[in-house]
Amino acid sequence: MSTLQPTLDAATNLAAPAAPTTPTVSAKTWVAVIGATLGAFMAVLNIQIVNASLADIQGAIGAGIDDGGWISTSYLIAEIVVIPLSGWLAQVFSIRIYLLTNAVLFLVLSAACALAQDLPQMIVLRAVQGFTGGVLIPMAFTLIITLLPRAKQPVGLALFALSATFAPAIGPTIGGYLTENFGWEYIFYVNLIPGAVMVGMLWYALEPKPMKLALLRDGDWAGIITMAIGLSALQTVLEEGNKDDWFGSPFIVRLSVIAAVALSAFLIIELTVKKPLLNLRLLVRRNFGFGMLANFLLGIALYGSVFILPQYLSRIQGYNSEQIGMVLAWTGLPQLLLIPLVPRLMQKFDARVIIGIGFVLFAASNFMNIYMTNDYAADQLLWPNVVRAIGQALVMAPLSAVATAGIEAENAGSASGLFNMMRNLGGAVGIALLQTVLTKREQYHSNVLMQSVSVFEQATRTRLEQLTQYFVNHGILDRADAAHRAYVAIGHTVQKQAYIFAFSDTFYLLGMALIVALAAVLFLKKPGQTSAGGAH
């Protein structure tokens, strides 16, 4: 019996199914992932913090409203150009050197922006800062999908979601608080302490590897140049188009032609060159292609809603930066609680169902705002903002996981660059579209309302008489002047109501964009249970 026992034990072991092994991830790897996602969070947060305080910065450095917009535009142009470049540059210089160098430069430039004396200085500093900050976003995503095994990727992607959805939502809150209580300079200084922690984590956790400078000689330089020119021109068109009356401006027309020609050339080059900068053939993969479409539409709604809500609260309700931040906090803070729970939900439910529910809730939060009135302010926006927070929290991590499932290690840089660039591009398109819709719909609603506000209507004449008497009673001795002020007051009332209707229309547009994103989700297939070889 004793002789047979080892044989029986061996047979039993062979017959029994192997227990599934939970992949282990070293603490050092987690430090690298957390450090990188902290960097991505800061880079995205920096955009929204500055936007929330743009008026104060413009006043401090003597910039006009039109020219001051370049403080944000220069950052966004540099960021959107470097995001798709980062995968290749990380191969050339090694991830450790490339990421650490840009992280340090991002912090140095943050402090330098706080010390800028005039507009040209600020624009140059913001452009270079955008180039360094833009590196931090895709590199965090790349580390997650290359360093972590498939079973652990949902946790890493949930961390990344804090940068992609929580940072834009909480940015105006932090920016408004710092500007109102300490001064606009502190929106740049706030990066320094968490930035030092980020640099320390990356310094400790990233393994040194040799640089491959020879790759510079064989680089896809034609693709790089056409992409940089095309994206720069396109981003400028989107940022400046509404202000310059779109194609009524020769400047915008020229830039549009340059963008179209350069990006068309880029696509041809990438599909024909032997070693392309970006592997555009990834877009043919069903999940990545439809995931990119959903991500683009998510960018429209994510950055569009962060743009439109402060505009509404400032123009219609007269809120200052800090008050706007407190309203938007209810879009950010719930996500801080919910996003860490998403990986557990992904273990229990089909990720596509979670994405679908997230898009439905995000769309519903916008549709809740399509019947706004003059009294629609912080209290009325509370529940739409909470619903939006829940929806955003549910979308980002599972969408990233499904879209990038099966991406090989050699394609991780391309996938990360394309995925993150498309969300940012969606944001630029969304804001440009909303600015135009707001302008056009305000004009439309003003025309409709003015047809009802006629001196031939008894109600209008009565209201004019009441307002005229009001101004007379408050010190306007000339009755003709008082009557003129009454006409102006009614005009302002009509315009304000027209703007409220126009803002309602923009929320409807955002909701519809998310419905289209939901349709794209229906075409996603369930990722395989095993990861592609070499994916990590």
Order of alpha helices (4+ residues) and beta strands (2+ residues): alpha-alpha-alpha-alpha-alpha-alpha-alpha-alpha-alpha-alpha-alpha-alpha-alpha-alpha-alpha-alpha-alpha-alpha-alpha-alpha-alpha
